[in-house]
């Protein structure tokens, strides 16, 4: 009986991977962007 449970668990894992591959990764909310201060470099004069 333990063998059947292991096989079923492996089949579930493969099915999850297959669905993930076919449909893409599960939708996750986009992380909120953190503003990063940037010093504006001086323009080069020619």
Buried (B, 14 or more C-beta within 10 A) or exposed (E): EEEEEEEEEEEEEEEEEEEEEEEEEEEEEEEEEEEEEEEEEEEEEE
